[in-house]
Amino acid sequence: MTDQDLKPLFAAAAANLVYNAPLSEERVADLVRRLAPAGSDRRVLDLGCGSGELLRRLCRAHGIGGDGVEYDPAIAERARAAEVGLDQVTFHTADATTWTQPADVVVNVGGSHIWDGTAPALAALHRLTTPGGRLLFGEGFYRTEPTGQVREAFGDLPDLAGLARMAVAAGFRPLHIAESTLAEWDDFESDWRAGIELVGTPQARAFADQRREEYLGGYRGVLGFAWLILLPA
């Protein structure tokens, strides 16, 4: 299938997710609690915000404003459509690498590719996190040694200890480090595939079959997803 064929299938998968990451409601509640800013005049910045649900949860919980930056116009419009009753949140259709205004709470979940990798992403995010602020960084890592096929698909990711060392090298101090559970992964992958299954075409079902085999027979339990709350040093 060409990239043009895949684009509507990826859109259907994303539309069936609340969070485009292996993330449970219990973890969301814990992260929102841990990211509580010191003062109602603070602001949240979510770079690569997708549908913006995590940003909205943070702003509602703490009564603060925020900005979501999303490159894809269709996804950004979906985020705006869900904005009802939350005037203090603004969604911007823009390239996150061009954003220059720092914030007190910065969020980047599964978006290091925006800066072409983990190390440059952490360097850019350090510049955008105010002194005394917090960065929530969600990033993939290898829990166990991957096969060549898995490594080819996901690249040369560090292990969890290596990811923490990269954060420190970028000028952060880790306040909280955790990883998504296998149950969170299973729910995420199932919901992602379900969005494609609901398209109902033979092409969509073939793609869903491929993704299921890749996950269950390849990266399940191998690819991890880390949640780091980081303080600029």
N, C-alpha and C positions, 0 to 999 in steps of 0.2 A: 504494500500500500504506500502511496505517496504521502508527503507531508500534508498536501491539500485534502486527501482522503481522511487522514487522521485528525485533522483539526476539529471537525464537528464531533468526533467521538471523544476526544479529550474534553471538549466543552460539555458534552453530556455527562461525562464522569464527574467533572468538577461541580456541575449543577446539582448533583445528587449528594454532595457533601456539605456538612456544616462547617468543618475545618478541613482544609486540604493538607492534612498531616495525620499521623497516628496519634490522636489526641482525644482522650475521654473527657466527659463533663467533670468528672472528679479531679482530673489533672488541671483542667481550666480553672476551676475554683481555687485550687491550691496556688497556681501561678499568679492569678489575679490578686490573691491575698498577699503573696510574697512581693509583688511589685507595687504595693501601695505607696504612692508618693507622699512626701512630707509637705503637705499643703495643697489647698484647692486651686492655687494659681498655676499649678504645674501643667505640662502638656505631654501627650503621648504622640509618638511618631511610629507608624507601621510602614516599613518599606517593603514593597511586594505584598501588599495587604490582601490580595485576592478579594473575596466577598466581604471582608472587613468585620467578620463576626467577633474575632478576638479583640480587635480594637474597640468595637462597640461595648463589649463586656467590660473591658478595663475602664472606659469612660463612664459608663453607667454606675459601676461599682464604687468609683471614687469621686464622682461628681466633677470630672475634669474634662477639658477639651482635647481634641486630637486631630491628627492629619493622617490619612491613608494615601499611599502612593502606589498606583497600579498602572503598569504599562499597557495592558490589553484593554482597549476601549470598551468592549462588550462586558468584561468582568467588572471594570470600574463602574459602568452604568448599573450593573446588577447590585453593586454595593450601595450606590446612591438610592436605588429603589427601595432598599431595606432600611433606610435612614430615618424612617418616620418617628417623630417625637424625640429626636436626638440632634438638636440644632447645633450643638457645640462640636460636632464631628464633620470634617470636610474631606471629601475624597477627590484626589487629583489624578487625572490621566497624564502620566509623565514617566520618564525614565528615572528610576530611583537613583541612578548614579549621578544625576544632575542636581539632586537635592542638597542644599547647603545650610539650611536652618537647623541648628541643634535642638534637641528636646531632652526633657527630664527622664522620660521613659521611652526607650527605643526598642522596637520589635522587628526582628527579621527571622522568619520561620521558613526553612527550606528554600531560602533565596540567595544563598551565597553565589550561585551561578551568575547573578546580576553583575557581580564584580569579577567574574571568571575564576572563582575559587575561594576556599576558606580563608587563607591568610590575607589576601587583599580585601576580602569582605570585612574581616575583623578590623583591619587598619582603617577602612572607611567608616565603619560603625563607631570606632573609638572617637573619631573626629566629630561625630554627630551626637555623642552622648555627653551631656553637660557634666561638669565636675560634681560629684556627689549623686549623680543620676544612676540609672540602671539600664542595662541592655538585656533583653531576652533574646537569646540566640538559639534557634532550633536548627540542628544540623545532623546530617547522616554520618555514620561511622561504621566500621566493621567490628562486629562482636566476636567473630571467629574468622579464620583465614578463608577468604573467598576463593571460589574456583576461578579459572581464567575467564570463563563466560560471564560470571557475575562482575568480576573486576572490569571487564571490557564494557559492560553496561553502565556501571556506576563510577568508574574511575579509581584513582589511587587515593582512597579515603584513609584517614588515620584510625587508630583504635581510640577508645574513650580517653585513655590517659594522654595520648598524643594530642587529641583535640583540646584537652584542658591546658596542655603545655603551649599550644598555639595561641590560646586566649591570653595566657600570661605574657608570652612573647610580644603580643600586640598591645600590651599596656593595661590589661585588665587584672582584677583579682576576682576569682570565682567565689560567689556567695552560695550558690546552690547548683548541684549537678545531679541530674537524674536521666533515666532513659525510658522511652515508651515500652510498655509491656507487650508480650506476645498477643495478648487479648486485644490491646489497642491496635496493633498491626493487623490482626485478623479482621477486626471490624472495619478498619480503614480500607483495606484491600477489597473486602466484600462489597462495601458501599460504593467504592470506585467502580468496580466491575458491574454492579447492579445498574448504575447509570447508563452504561453502555448496553447492557442486556435489554434495557427498556427501549432502546432505539429500534430493536426488533428485526433489523435487516440481516441477511446472511453475512455480510461484511462485518457488521458490528459483533455478531456472535463469534465469528472466527477470531476477531481481535480480542474479545473477552476470553475465549479459550486459550489464546496465546499468553495473555497476561496471567491467567490462573496457573498455567503450567510453569511459567517463569517464577512465580511467587512460591507456590507449594513445592515445586521441584528444584528450586534454585536459591533464592535469597531469603526465604522465611527462616528466621533465627540467625541469619548471617549478617544481614544489613540491620543495623540499629539506628535509632533516632534519639539524639541527645537534646536535653533541655537545660541550657546554661543561663543562670542569672549572674551577670557580670557587673562589677563596679570598676569604673576607670581609676587606675592607680594614680 
